[in-house]
Amino acid sequence: MKLLFYDAKSYDQSSFTEALKNFPDMEIEYTKSDLDPRTAFLADGFDAVCAFVSSDIGPRTLEILHSKGIRLILMRCAGYNNVDLEAANKYDICVMRVPGYSPEAVAEHAMALALACNRRLYKAYNKVRENDFSLNGLMGFTFYGKTAGIIGTGKIGAAMCRICRGFGMKILAYDVYPNESLKDFVEYVSLEKVLSDSDVISLHCPLTDDTRHMINIDTIRQMKDGVILVNTSRGGLVRTDDLVEGIRMLKFAGVGLDVYEEEADNVFEDRSDEILEHSTTARLLSFPNVMITSHQGFFTREALAAIAATTLQNASDFFRGTDSENRVR
């Protein structure tokens, strides 16, 4: 069984090479190119391809993969909104994902962003490096006793709820499907109440037609003044132009983003010598209360090991004809 691994980084190769020891019937070839209509032809002679959230898996890509005999796309991530599932079904290409590789890793990163924004850790770090030991511009607020609003309480959102509980926060949550395991310490309320009553709001829901741009100027206006907003889920949950307007309105004490709209060209790439063609990142980073990280919420040793093991197990299940709950239907 031959697998072509797109957009391979050194850490991907390390984790998958280690996991491959448990799958002797598999062979992986790595390419630095991401999967899109220009690179899909590279899959000639392979049985499956492995892709990521930045891959362009639209109709044209799928048409080419089909012509090369590809029957399986392995998403080494939870999200698959970049895959045209209708076209995949048309070409009888199975799509499988890794739905829950390390919820705690992402939730811990979300809390790290919230804390860093609140206590201005990025600003404090740079001030001290310049021998400026003053406290001007560094005041935050105590999380203990405050209200955390968690939008989406799947595995990652549930992990975030548990972290907030450890901080002594009151927890409000909104989800179309409430998580019964959280009801002892989480109060499920309307989205409007989460927005209006929370001191820290963290997004943990998938990107769908219903959730796209759920954070917009109207929902921002419903939030408390001085709220902290964190997004470690999908950039499309937040309408960037409206977020910028909200920041200029002084609505936010801080904004922590591990994802944002138009991030696709930046994800995991070193572009330090380039002038970015999109203004999104530069606009957001121009504000002193915004912190952006590079889609690294998942990036722990444990998570990478789990991603590799699950992805290869998905491939094994597919080619052995074993049904799997990780198949995107």
Secondary structure, DSSP 8 states (H G I E B T S, - for coil): -EEEE-S--HHHHHHHHHHGGG-TT-EEEE-SS--STTTGGGGTT-SEEEE-TT--BSHHHHHHHHHTT--EEEESSS--TTB-HHHHHHTT-EEE--TTS-HHHHHHHHHHHHHHHHTTHHHHHHHHHTT----TT------TT-EEEEE--SHHHHHHHHHHHHTT-EEEEE-SS--GGGTTT-EE--HHHHHHH-SEEEE-----TTTTT-BSHHHHHHS-TTEEEEE-S-GGGB-HHHHHHHHHTT-EEEEEES--TT-TTTTT---TTS--S-SHHHHHHTSTTEEE--S-TT-SHHHHHHHHHHHHHHHHHHHHT---TTB--
